[in-house]
Each structure stands twice: as structure tokens, then as C-alpha cells.
């Protein structure tokens, strides 16, 4: 097995271990697109694990994220410089983070710059919000936070669809797609976030306002999907959205999340009904 093939196999194993929810839709993509989206996801997950790490102090997180953001804007990606950036925490950071240079390298050359730039912008935004201790005071704050951690995923995917399938999508709808998924996550994790002193709900908002925010953005996600005609990409986009809609419904009925069986049934139904 060549080094590249071995790295690719390891990347897919790490992807599956890191996000089973994301791994399901990615399997519907065609070969090169599957590789591209997988590596783009792993790049963003790499920096997300820095932001989320419970054993690293806020300023240390922010510094690593800022320095990584700067490195991502220079090609080729400087592996040695990145190793130095994360050196103090390399023993406690997960493999998806320590191997960021591999994910960049495995991203097809024609789209590598856009993936690196989107990941860089996300890292810079995460650093800013780490320093704010993830406290949203206004709707503008919430929009800003959800743009950096999720809206940018939509933007990056739109770059990939244009590059790999000549599909044009609306940037505002792409951001809404990411925001909608993130808003559902915020609702689901609200109690857990409160325990660690984090509050994404703007001042004066109720949980009902947050549900409305999620629904408004998921409506943009529905419109985003309506513009995609290629089945493999449409399936990739429809699965997380359908799961988000159903999770929102479950929470409105007082349930915490969907069951594994409900997830599998939703995917099977989409596969059957998507042309």
C-alpha cells in the first residue's frame, strides 16, 4: 500500500470514529468528491478539537488557533511550524488535530487553497470567541459565532460543489444551512453548556426564540438544497438537514434526541425518495 493510500485509509477511519453522523452522508458522494469533503471536514474538526478541549486554558487555545489560522494561509502548509504551534499540548490533542498537515496534503490540489482559507477563517473566529468565553449577548453575536463555527462549513462546501460539479449555490443560504444545524446543536447542548459557564442565548431571549432562530435558518437550508440537482450531492446535503429538522421536532416534544433507529430510517427514506 502506498503512503497516500495508507493515509487515506487512516483518514476515513478517523472520520468515522470522529463523526458517525457526518460519515453517513459522505458515503453517498462520488470518489473524488468523497475524498475532498472528508479532508475538508477533518481540517475543520482538527481546529474544533482545539477550541473544545477541556484541559487547555482559553488564552492557550486562542493563541494556537490564531497561529494555525496564519499558517493555513501559506502554501505549502508548514508542517514543522504547525508541530511547534501545538507542541505544548500534542500529547493531549486528538489525532485528528495533530495530523492536520496530512488532511491538507490529501485535499485535491485544485481546491486545497479554498479549504485551507475557510479553515483559517474558522480558526481565527474560534480564537475570537474563545477570548469572549463563548458568551453571546445579542442576535448579532449569535450570528457571528454561528457563522464562524458552522456557516463557514456551508461556504466551504459551496466552493467544493462549484469546483467538483459546476454547481452554483447562494452564499447566504449556505451560511443559513450551517447556522441552522449549529442552532439545533446549541438547543440540544444548552444545559451542558450552562454547566461550563457558556451561554449562546442572547440577552432577553427565551428557548422559544432559539427554536425560531433554528427554524428560520433551516428554512434557508431547505432553499439551499432546492438549488442542487446532482443526486449524490443532494443526498449528502439532505441527510444532516433532515436529521436536524427531526431533532428539533423531538426536542419540541420534550425528547433529547433521535434514536439510532430513527436516524437509520430517515436515511433509508431519503435514499428511496431522492431522485
Secondary structure, DSSP 8 states (H G I E B T S, - for coil): --HHHHHHHHHHHHHHHH-HHHHHHHTTS-HHHHHHHHHHHHHHHHHHHHHH-TTS-HHHHHHHHHHHHHHTTSSS--HHHHHHHHGGGTTTS-HHHHTHHHHHHHS-HHHHHHHHHHHHHHHHHHHHHHHTTTB--SHHHHHHHHIIIIIHHHHHHHHHHHHHH-----HHHHHHHHHHHHHHHHHHTHHHHHHTT-B-S-TT--HHHHHHHHHHHHHHHHHHHHT---HHHHHHHHHHHHHHHHHHHHHHTT-SS--HHHHHHHHHHHHHH--
